[in-house]
């Protein structure tokens, strides 16, 4: 009986560890989603800016840029795969990017819900483990011979 109880405790501690790892991974995923949203919003802002000015900054790398003038600011060239480029109207790209932001926000909500559910399981499991630990301590105290 004691061995079975120890195995159950070990399994619960392992489950607790797995839940904590899941929460960490989900938080990492949230961070990635936030970065994608920020990148899309910056791109939308840049494309909106093309409507009022043809001047753009082209990245050269390592934080260096060069000022340039867009020859055809109404058209955007998108990378849609390895070595595959697609030219689209700027307004269509903005709409596509806005839809992508909306989808990412929905995904973010799902991930947050999963984090909440997993955290609830962690709280529940910790409570069970605390009760079991208290019961074990109580049994240990009862088994000790009393010295007077």
PyMOL commands that set and color helices and strands:
alter all, ss='L'
color gray80, all
select helices_A, chain A and resi 2-49+90-143
alter helices_A, ss='H'
color red, helices_A
select strands_A, chain A and resi 55-61+64-69+75-81+84-89
alter strands_A, ss='S'
color yellow, strands_A
deselect
rebuild
show_as cartoon
